[in-house]
Amino acid sequence: LDAVAKSQHKTMAEVVADEYGLEISAVERPIYAQTGDERYSNVDKMIMKQADVIPHGLFNTLDKIGHKGEALREYLRWIVKRIDQIGEPGYCPIFQCDVYGLLGKAFDDDLDALADALVDMEKEFAPHALRFDYPIDGGAKERTIEYNRALKAKLAERGCNVKISVDEWNNTLQDMQDFIDAKAVDTFQVKTPVYGSVHHTIEAILLCKKNGVGSYLGGSCTDTDKSTQVSAHIALATQVEEILAKPGMGVDEGMMLVRNEMRRTLAILRMKGRIK
């Protein structure tokens, strides 16, 4: 992709947009930052740098989530206080947490109790929108789809706008279509290492758009600087809902690479008259 762009005197975003008939975003795409295990100092970095979506949180053990989710809620309460203490006026990020399927276990797979808790959390943390990556795991794709479908239905019955993101059991376009057909997803993480080739990543994002499902361009903590730059161009060309700050979990480096590449590209496109 980079070679083609250079040979045509274009940005990678332009090559992608021209190939797929897309309109390039005229603004930066929202950045989703991840804390890793430095779940407090890294949140301060996110707030100071005004990340659009925080904190990820690496909620990969039940003790981080707590009985009935209380530890998770206490952590989000702390983030609200830190935003009040050190955030710029008007800064109101989306709260998105990756819970590795363990939120369901914290509620003993009682979907009604979990739905009620999410309703309460939505009220408590308003005006911050809430999203959860992989809230519940069924041990297999079909069972996970059924859990997600049922949870989404229960949230809809309660008028709750908490969003469910799928980033496991989501390795092919067919996997995505299966979740979509079952009405078991609000947003997909499109993991670049999982989908492999650049065109597969783009097609996954376009499948989301075709079906009215959100997409965020994710990846790995072991992405390279080049794969991160390529991802930034794909994000602009496809206008993804959000892009993961990567690689690593240090916040600074990932946000710098993604944000600088988007800003640099947008400046070039404005100079060329491609966008306003």
N, C-alpha and C positions, 0 to 999 in steps of 0.2 A: 504493500500500500504506500509506504513512504517513497519507494523507488518510482512508482507510477506518478505520485504527486510531484516529485522533483522533476521528472521528465516532462511533465505538462505545465510546469511553473504554477502549480496550484498547491493549496493546503490539502492535507488528507481529508479534512471535513468536506471540501468541495468535491473531491473525487467520489466520496461515498454518496453525497447528496445527488450528484449528477448521475451516478450509476443507478440509484434507486428512485430517482424523481422526487427528492425530498427538499423541503425548505429548511435551511440552516437556521438554528436559533440565533437571534440577535442579542441574546443575553446569556450570561453564564448559567449553567445548569446547577441546581442545588447540590451542595456537597454534604455527604453523610460521613461523619468522622467516627472512628472507633477508639475506645479507650485501652483495649487490652486489659491487663490486670492492674494497671495504674489508674484505677477507676475514679480517683479524686483529683490528683494533680493534672491528669489529662483533660478532665472536664473543664478545669480552669483555662487551659490552653484553648479549648474549643470555644468557650465563651469570649475570651479575649480576641480570638480570630473570627468570631461571629460565624461559626459553622452553621449551616442551614438545618441540619438534622443531627441530633446527638441522642444518647452517648454510645450506642451499641451495647456497651456494658459487660460483654463476655459473661453472660449469666449461664455458665456451663456446669454449675453444681447447684443442688437443691438448697444448700445453706445460703447462697447468694440471693435466692428468690424468697426463701422463708416459707413458713407454714401459711398457707392461703395467700401467698404473695406479699406478706407484710414487709419482708426485708427489701424487696424490690420497690415497694411503695415508699419506704423510708428513704431509700437512695434517691428516688425521684424528688422527694420533698427537699432533700439536701441540695439537689441541683437547682430547684426553684429559688432557694435562699441564695445560692451563689450567683445566679443570674441577677437577683435584686441587688446583691452587694457589689458585684464587679462588672456587670453587663452594661452595655450602652443603652440609653433610653430607647424603647421601642423594639429591642431585640427579643424575638419570640420564636425560638426554634421549635421544630417538630421533635417530639420525643419518640425515638424508635429504639427498641431493645431487642437484641437477639437472645432468645431464651432456650434455644437448643431442644425444643420439645418438652422442656421440663415444667412449663407453667401448668400443663395438664396434670402432671404428676403431683404438683403441689396441691392440687384440688382433687386428687384421687380419681381423675378422669370424670369428675362430676361436671358435665358441661353446663348445667343450669347454674350451679354455684360459680363456675368460672365466668359465665356471661354476666351474672349479677355483679361480680367483682369488677369486671371491665367497665360496666356501666358506672359504678361508683368511682373508678379511677378517672374515667372521662370527665366526670363532674369535678372531681378534686383538682385535676391538673389543667382544666380549661384556663386560658385559651390555647394552651399547647395541644396540638393534635397528637393522637397516640397511634403508634403502629407497633406491631410485634412480629418479629421474624420467627417463623416456625414455633408457634405457641404450643402445639400438641403433636405427639408422635404416636402412630398406630403400629409401629414395628414393621410395616410394609407399606408400599405406595397406596394400594387400594384402601387399606384401613385408615391411613392418614388422610386420604381424600374424604372419606366418609366422616371422620372426626371434624375436619375443617368445614365441610359442607354443613354439618349439624350446628357447629359453633356459629358460623356466619348467619345461619337462619335464626338462631336464638338471639343474636345481637340485633338483627333486623327487626325481630318482633318487639324488642325493647327500645327501638329507635336509637340504637347506639352506633356511633360512627367510628369506633375503633377499627383500624384496618389490620387485616391478616396478610402477612407476607410469606411467601413460600420460597425457601432456599435449599430444602432437602427433598429428596425424591423428585428432583427437577433437573434432569440431566440431558433431556432431548426435547425436540419440538413436540413429539408425541406426548411426553410426560406433561408438558405445559398444556397441551390441548385437553388432556384428560382432566386436569384440575379445572380448566375453564368450562368444559362441558358440564361438570358436576356443580358449577357455581360454588367452588371451594377455595377461591382466592381473590384477594383485592389487588395484590402487587406481587410480581415475581422479582427475585434477584436473578439477574442474568450473569452468571459467573464465567468470566472470560476463559479461565483455564479448563473449565468443564466443557464448554461449547467448542473450544479449540480454534478453528479457523475464524478469521475476522468476519467472513461473510455469514457464518453460522450465528455469531453473536448478533450481527445486525438483523438477521432474519428472525431471531428470537424476540428482539425488541419490537420489530414490526408486527409480529404475531400478537403481541400484547396490545399494540395500538389498534389493530384490526378488530380485536374483541373487546375493546373498551376496558382493558385491564392495565393497571399501573405497572411500570417497569423501573427498576434501578440497576444501573450497570455496576456490578460488583467485581469480585476478583479474589485475589489471594494476598496474604501478607508477604509472600515471596515473589510478587510481581517485580518486574524490572522497571527502571526509569523509562525505557522505550515502550514497554507494553502499557504503562500508565499514560504516556503521551498519546499513543494511538487510541486508547480508551477515551481520552478527553475529546479527541476529534470525532469519534463515533458518537459520543454523548451530544455534542453540538449538532451533528448532522441529523441524528434521529430524535433530538429533543426529549431525551429520557427524563423521567420524573426526578431522578437524583443519580449521582455518581459517587461511588465509594472513594474516600481519600486513601490512597495506596501508593506504594507498598508500606509494610510495617504497621506498627501500632503506636508510633511515637507522636502522632497528630501533626507535628510541625512539618515533617518531611513530606508526608502524603498530601496534606493540604497545599503545601507550597507547589509540589509538582503538578497537581491537578489544576489548581487555580491559576498558576502562572501560564500553563499551556493553553487554557481556555482564554485567558485575557490576551495573550500574545496573538492567538489565532483570530480573535474577534477584532483586534486592532488592525491586523493585516486585511481582513475581509472588509472592514469599513474603508480602509484606504483604497481598496480595489473597487469599492462601490457595490460589493456583493450583498452587503447588508447595510441597514441604516443605523 
